[in-house]
Amino acid sequence: MKHSWHAGNKEYTLSWDGIFVSEFPLFYEVSVGTVEGGCDILQWQETTRTNITFGFPPTITNMYKMSLYVYVRAISAGGTYEGVKLVIT
């Protein structure tokens, strides 16, 4: 999984292109939190793209030494899924 920080906009872009392989269309759910399993930044955002850009909620004012816990889940039409985790420090 790739990630990049856009300081001017205070946004992250995540990309998981090529990680999930399926002969059927997939959609993805993305969650990002400041603790493992958390979702205080992004809560299960759905997308059909293999990337997402997100900002921080106004409740988070200090990003110094913050770790981000990312979870991306790929879901097929049949409801089966596979997930990957990433920690950004």
C-alpha positions in Angstrom: 0.0 0.0 0.0 1.3 3.5 -0.8 0.6 6.7 1.0 1.6 10.3 0.6 1.1 13.4 2.8 0.0 16.7 1.2 1.1 19.3 3.7 -0.5 22.3 2.0 -4.0 20.7 2.2 -3.3 18.6 5.3 -4.5 15.5 3.5 -3.3 11.9 3.0 -3.7 9.9 -0.1 -3.7 6.1 0.2 -3.4 3.7 -2.8 -3.8 -0.1 -2.9 -3.7 -0.7 -6.6 -2.8 -4.3 -7.4 -3.1 -5.6 -3.8 -6.5 -7.3 -4.2 -7.0 -9.6 -7.2 -10.4 -10.8 -8.3 -12.1 -11.9 -11.5 -15.2 -10.0 -10.3 -15.7 -6.3 -9.5 -14.7 -5.3 -6.0 -15.6 -2.4 -3.8 -13.5 -1.2 -0.8 -14.1 0.0 2.7 -11.4 2.2 4.3 -11.1 3.0 7.9 -8.4 5.2 9.6 -7.9 5.8 13.2 -5.3 7.1 15.7 -5.4 3.8 17.6 -5.5 0.3 16.1 -9.1 -0.6 15.3 -10.1 3.0 15.6 -12.0 5.1 13.1 -11.8 8.7 14.5 -10.3 10.0 11.2 -12.2 8.0 8.6 -15.0 5.5 9.3 -15.6 2.8 6.7 -15.6 5.0 3.7 -16.8 3.0 0.7 -15.3 3.4 -2.8 -14.9 1.5 -6.0 -11.5 3.2 -6.7 -8.2 1.8 -5.5 -7.2 5.1 -3.8 -8.7 7.6 -1.4 -7.7 11.1 -0.2 -8.8 12.2 3.3 -8.3 15.1 5.6 -8.4 15.3 9.4 -11.5 16.2 11.4 -11.3 19.5 13.3 -11.1 17.6 16.7 -7.5 16.6 15.8 -5.3 19.7 16.2 -1.9 18.2 16.8 -0.5 15.7 14.3 3.0 15.7 15.7 4.2 12.1 16.2 0.7 10.8 15.5 0.4 7.2 14.2 -2.4 6.4 11.7 -3.8 2.9 11.6 -5.3 2.1 8.2 -7.5 -0.8 7.3 -8.7 -1.4 3.7 -11.2 -4.2 3.1 -12.0 -5.5 -0.4 -15.5 -6.9 -0.8 -16.8 -8.9 -3.7 -20.4 -9.0 -5.0 -20.8 -12.3 -3.1 -20.0 -10.6 0.2 -16.6 -12.2 0.8 -13.8 -9.9 1.7 -10.1 -9.7 2.3 -8.3 -6.9 4.2 -4.9 -5.3 4.7 -3.5 -3.1 7.5 -1.0 -0.4 7.4 0.5 1.8 10.2 1.8 5.2 9.2 4.1 6.8 11.8 
